[in-house]
Amino acid sequence: MRKTTTLALLATGLIALGCGSGAADKASDSSSDNKSSSSSGDEGGAKAEGKPAKTAKIGQPARDGKFEFTVKSSKCGVAKIGTDVIGAKAQGQFCLVTVNVKNIGKEAQMFDGSSQKAYAADGTEYSADTGAAIYANKNAETFLNDINPGNQVSGVVVFDIPKNVKLTKLELHDSPFSGGVDVTLG
């Protein structure tokens, strides 16, 4: 229990430290996006250069910053994660998203499961449930894990959403304030 509390406090501190720079990062991301789209014309130009598309499907690689994400599967309708003795019970339903994360940069980068977002068809945004993810991942691979260049990890990002909701896309991030990359589900 102490380790979980420490990790949660660490994550909260990291997010608080980055709050002031988020607007500047978003502004620089959008200005660099404008420059790249004006020079290449469209996302098709990125595909021609051998880079993954800005929007991907399950099984296709998608890049944001130093990470290349490949969503392997998505399973919703899960009521409980863990064992009978210890685990997490969904407020609504858990959606378990299995994702492979590869560091394509030149230095170690921390993967934080809490930076990932999911969306329903109406645009409602859902945050990851990092507490439940502890029970879905034997080695806590989706929570504050440093990945060295060229290495990759696979893990489960967990979302607790209402029972009547269906997720349509994910927004995956290499850091809390990156631009993100979309992966459509279904």
Backbone hydrogen bonds, N-H to C=O, Kabsch-Sander energy under -0.5 kcal/mol:
donor,donor_aa,acceptor,acceptor_aa,energy
5,T,1,M,-2.1
6,T,2,R,-2.5
7,L,3,K,-2.5
8,A,4,T,-2.3
9,L,5,T,-2.5
10,L,6,T,-2.4
11,A,7,L,-2.5
12,T,8,A,-2.4
13,G,9,L,-2.4
14,L,10,L,-2.4
15,I,11,A,-2.2
16,A,12,T,-2.5
17,L,13,G,-2.4
18,G,14,L,-1.5
19,C,15,I,-0.9
19,C,16,A,-0.6
21,S,18,G,-0.8
22,G,18,G,-0.8
22,G,19,C,-0.7
25,D,21,S,-2.4
26,K,22,G,-2.5
27,A,23,A,-2.4
28,S,24,A,-2.5
29,D,25,D,-2.6
30,S,26,K,-2.6
31,S,27,A,-2.1
32,S,28,S,-2.2
33,D,29,D,-2.2
34,N,30,S,-2.2
35,K,31,S,-1.8
36,S,32,S,-2.4
37,S,33,D,-2.6
38,S,34,N,-1.9
39,S,35,K,-1.6
40,S,36,S,-2.4
41,G,37,S,-1.9
42,D,40,S,-0.6
45,G,42,D,-1.2
46,A,42,D,-0.6
47,K,43,E,-1.7
48,A,44,G,-1.9
49,E,45,G,-1.1
50,G,47,K,-1.7
51,K,46,A,-2.0
56,A,182,D,-2.3
58,I,184,T,-0.6
59,G,71,V,-2.5
60,Q,57,K,-2.3
62,A,69,F,-2.4
64,D,67,F,-2.3
67,F,64,D,-2.0
68,E,102,K,-2.5
69,F,62,A,-3.5
69,F,67,F,-0.5
70,T,100,N,-2.2
71,V,60,Q,-0.5
72,K,70,T,-0.5
72,K,98,T,-2.8
73,S,98,T,-1.3
75,K,96,L,-2.4
78,V,94,F,-1.9
81,I,88,A,-2.7
83,T,86,I,-3.0
88,A,81,I,-2.6
90,A,79,A,-2.8
93,Q,161,I,-2.7
94,F,78,V,-3.4
95,C,159,F,-2.8
96,L,75,K,-3.4
96,L,94,F,-0.5
97,V,95,C,-0.6
97,V,157,V,-2.8
98,T,73,S,-1.9
98,T,96,L,-0.6
99,V,97,V,-0.6
99,V,155,G,-2.8
100,N,70,T,-2.7
101,V,153,V,-3.2
102,K,68,E,-2.4
103,N,151,N,-2.6
104,I,66,K,-3.2
104,I,102,K,-0.7
105,G,66,K,-0.8
109,Q,147,I,-2.0
111,F,145,N,-3.3
112,D,110,M,-0.6
113,G,111,F,-0.6
113,G,142,T,-2.0
115,S,112,D,-1.9
116,Q,113,G,-1.4
117,K,171,E,-2.2
118,A,126,Y,-2.4
119,Y,169,K,-2.8
120,A,124,T,-1.9
121,A,166,K,-0.7
123,G,120,A,-2.0
126,Y,118,A,-3.2
128,A,116,Q,-1.0
129,D,158,V,-3.7
130,T,128,A,-1.0
133,A,129,D,-1.9
134,I,130,T,-1.0
134,I,131,G,-0.5
135,Y,131,G,-0.5
135,Y,132,A,-1.0
136,A,132,A,-1.1
137,N,133,A,-1.3
140,A,137,N,-1.0
143,F,140,A,-1.3
144,L,142,T,-0.5
145,N,111,F,-2.4
146,D,144,L,-0.5
147,I,109,Q,-2.6
150,G,103,N,-2.5
151,N,148,N,-2.1
153,V,101,V,-2.2
155,G,99,V,-2.2
157,V,97,V,-2.9
159,F,95,C,-2.1
160,D,127,S,-0.5
161,I,93,Q,-2.7
161,I,159,F,-0.7
165,V,162,P,-1.6
168,T,119,Y,-3.1
169,K,119,Y,-1.6
170,L,183,V,-2.7
171,E,117,K,-2.7
172,L,181,V,-2.8
178,S,175,S,-1.4
181,V,172,L,-1.8
182,D,54,K,-1.3
183,V,170,L,-2.2
184,T,56,A,-3.0
185,L,168,T,-3.1
